[in-house]
Amino acid sequence: MKAQKIAGLLIIALSILTFSIQTSLSQLTMYIDQTTPEYWTDISNYIPNTIYISTIIAIGIGLYLIFKKEK
């Protein structure tokens, strides 16, 4: 397997890992906020949009590296 494909797989794996850690932290924050009278019931309010965008970009770069034709 070429180093380029390994780098692509590594980027995808790390972006998924980062997103899952962010989701876990958001669930913890949501659980802590439930002790207050007003809190959001939707977890997407606790995850910033930059996390969604950066995860999609990282997966796109990883897929590009995996499927890029070498000359």
C-alpha positions in Angstrom: 0.0 0.0 0.0 1.3 3.4 -0.9 2.2 6.0 1.7 -0.4 8.3 0.1 -3.2 5.9 0.7 -2.0 5.2 4.3 -2.0 9.0 4.9 -5.5 9.2 3.6 -6.8 6.4 5.8 -5.0 8.0 8.8 -6.6 11.4 8.1 -10.1 9.8 7.9 -9.5 7.8 11.1 -8.3 10.8 13.0 -11.2 12.9 11.9 -13.7 10.3 12.9 -11.9 9.9 16.3 -11.9 13.7 16.8 -15.6 13.9 15.9 -16.5 11.1 18.3 -14.6 12.7 21.2 -16.4 16.0 20.5 -19.7 14.2 20.5 -18.9 12.6 23.9 -17.9 15.9 25.3 -21.1 17.5 24.0 -23.1 14.7 25.7 -21.3 15.4 28.9 -22.0 19.1 28.6 -25.7 18.4 27.9 -25.9 16.1 30.9 -24.3 18.8 33.2 -26.7 21.5 31.7 -29.7 19.4 32.6 -29.2 20.4 36.2 -30.2 23.9 35.3 -33.8 24.9 34.6 -33.2 25.8 31.0 -31.2 23.6 28.6 -31.2 22.4 25.0 -32.6 19.0 24.3 -30.9 18.6 21.0 -27.2 17.6 21.0 -26.5 19.4 17.7 -26.7 22.7 19.7 -23.7 21.7 21.8 -21.5 20.8 18.8 -20.1 23.9 16.9 -20.6 24.1 13.2 -16.8 24.3 12.7 -16.5 20.7 13.9 -19.0 19.5 11.3 -17.2 21.5 8.5 -13.7 20.4 9.5 -14.7 16.8 9.7 -16.3 16.8 6.3 -13.2 18.6 4.8 -10.8 16.1 6.5 -12.8 13.1 5.2 -12.8 14.7 1.7 -9.1 15.2 1.8 -8.6 11.6 3.0 -10.8 10.2 0.2 -8.9 12.3 -2.3 -5.6 10.9 -1.2 -7.0 7.3 -1.2 -8.5 7.4 -4.7 -6.0 9.8 -6.4 -4.5 8.2 -9.5 -0.7 8.1 -9.4 1.2 8.7 -12.7 
